[in-house]
Amino acid sequence: MLNKLNTKERNIVFIVAVILSFLLFITFLQGYYSFDTHRLIKNGYTYYTTEDASFKDARLIMGWICLLADAINISYIPFYQIMLVIALLISCACVVEIYKIVNHYKPLTKRINKIFVFLVAFAFIFSTFYVNSMEFVENAVMALSIYMFMKAAEYIVIGNKYIEGLLFTIIGMFSYQGTIPMYVSLIVLITILENKRLNKNAIKQMGISAIILFISILLNEIFIYLYSPEGNKRAGNENMFIYFYENMCNLYRLVLYSIDAFPHYLWVSIILVLILIIIFYCKKEKNVRPLIHTLILIFFTFLGQFLIFVTQENFFIEEGRIFLAIGALISTILIYLYIKTKIFDKNNIYRNLLFFVFAIYFIVTIVESIYLQNLYKQGMEIDYKLSKAIEQITQENENVNKICFYYRKSTSDVKLELNPSIIRRSDLALGVYGSSTYKRDTGKEIFYNLDVKEEEYKKYFENQSEPVELKVVGDTIYIGVLL
């Protein structure tokens, strides 16, 4: 197994990671919570567990946590905050594991190398895509899944302990299936680090890892079909190839635009720059192996992503939580280069270039993560203002107890004043979970008016001049939204 770190060094790595992660997610720690929490508010913990998301998706650990929360009658905002704290602590334990993996293959002695490896390990876990994972109330089980897959890779490839590896993989799978690409990426990375080349032993290790993954997926699907007669709606057999085709057609959005979780073209530019640096280094050393291994890491990272593609009905730009392995790819390449090449052994142009490229990536990652959280916060502030405006109207008009939304595109005469990225994160502005959002912000109930037709009330907003306007007709508040 992995070489043990000095206790003091391990504690320092963990504590610094905790401090950085808590500072990074200070906005979410203040109490922002996600769509899943709206579902909790609407139906309660038990319904969410048994009928909605947890057990029906074979996420047993999340289900048990929700049942415990229901038993102790904890309110929803503290529940999300507690889950987020747990998620960050587990994530920091993952950072320590990455640091240990590097130290196992190439002991860290120089301070500059320790700092560099720590930052690379931190960016491996806390990529910009991780913001979407932390947004969800299931963030703790997502983080636990990554940690379990990490331990599984260590036991399977390094320790050759396949039963233990299978158990860790099963726990990871029943925690959260969306992190499967992390399992694939970690297995390939550690296999390459463990072997000098892709020999018979490397192929055997990856083959056994694939079998173990298949067994865990099979057990997961068996549970889903036994628990829910209608089966897994996320990946029905009749839709699997349709989902795969549609998502593959949209793959460019991930590569070029980083699903709007990163500045457009920056991620792919950094990958190309890394490949270019490796090409020149290979030419100087007259050794093409680093380039081949890097391309293999890239290939298998995307191949692991395809396992998730067939379960995704739509390619939502917010779903960074299923792209964590791709978010970690830059760190993965740098970890390989640090361990398997001599680039970082002495001061040279290649090392300096890699330091510079990573510094840009790390700074942008931190800034973008904070920026994305701020968008969510502003969306929540819109929800709060709308909820209070609706509450005031209901207080002034006792017969008003329904809401209805009308959407239209902004025109040349009426420009949208709000950032579309903020509007997209406002539940009331989008009409998503509007009644539960209102209940969250006011503690009161309101219902949708589902009886009226659009042509009956769109005339109320023909002269709309604000991004969001409210009109009262009868017992209904009509909310006009410019998109």
HELIX and SHEET records of a PDB file:
HELIX    1   1 THR A    7  LEU A   24  1                                  18    
HELIX    2   2 ILE A   26  LEU A   29  1                                   4    
HELIX    3   3 PHE A   35  ASN A   43  1                                   9    
HELIX    4   4 TYR A   45  TYR A   47  1                                   3    
HELIX    5   5 TYR A   48  ASP A   52  3                                   5    
HELIX    6   6 PHE A   55  ASP A   57  5                                   3    
HELIX    7   7 LEU A   60  ILE A   72  1                                  13    
HELIX    8   8 TYR A   76  TYR A  105  1                                  30    
HELIX    9   9 ARG A  111  ILE A  125  1                                  15    
HELIX   10  10 TYR A  130  GLU A  135  1                                   6    
HELIX   11  11 ASN A  139  ALA A  153  1                                  15    
HELIX   12  12 GLU A  154  ILE A  158  3                                   5    
HELIX   13  13 TYR A  162  SER A  175  1                                  14    
HELIX   14  14 GLN A  177  THR A  179  5                                   3    
HELIX   15  15 ILE A  180  GLU A  194  1                                  15    
HELIX   16  16 LYS A  200  TYR A  227  1                                  28    
HELIX   17  17 LYS A  233  ALA A  235  5                                   3    
HELIX   18  18 MET A  240  CYS A  249  1                                  10    
HELIX   19  19 LEU A  251  TYR A  257  1                                   7    
HELIX   20  20 SER A  258  ASP A  260  5                                   3    
HELIX   21  21 LEU A  266  GLU A  285  1                                  20    
HELIX   22  22 ARG A  289  PHE A  309  1                                  21    
HELIX   23  23 GLY A  320  ILE A  322  5                                   3    
HELIX   24  24 LEU A  324  GLY A  327  1                                   4    
HELIX   25  25 LEU A  329  LYS A  340  1                                  12    
HELIX   26  26 ILE A  349  GLU A  396  1                                  48    
HELIX   27  27 PRO A  420  ILE A  423  1                                   4    
HELIX   28  28 ASP A  427  LEU A  430  1                                   4    
HELIX   29  29 GLY A  434  THR A  442  1                                   9    
HELIX   30  30 GLU A  454  TYR A  457  1                                   4    
HELIX   31  31 LYS A  458  PHE A  461  5                                   4    
SHEET    1   A 4 PHE A 447  TYR A 448  0                                        
SHEET    2   A 4 LYS A 402  ARG A 408  1                                        
SHEET    3   A 4 THR A 476  LEU A 482  1                                        
SHEET    4   A 4 VAL A 468  VAL A 473 -1                                        
END                                                                             
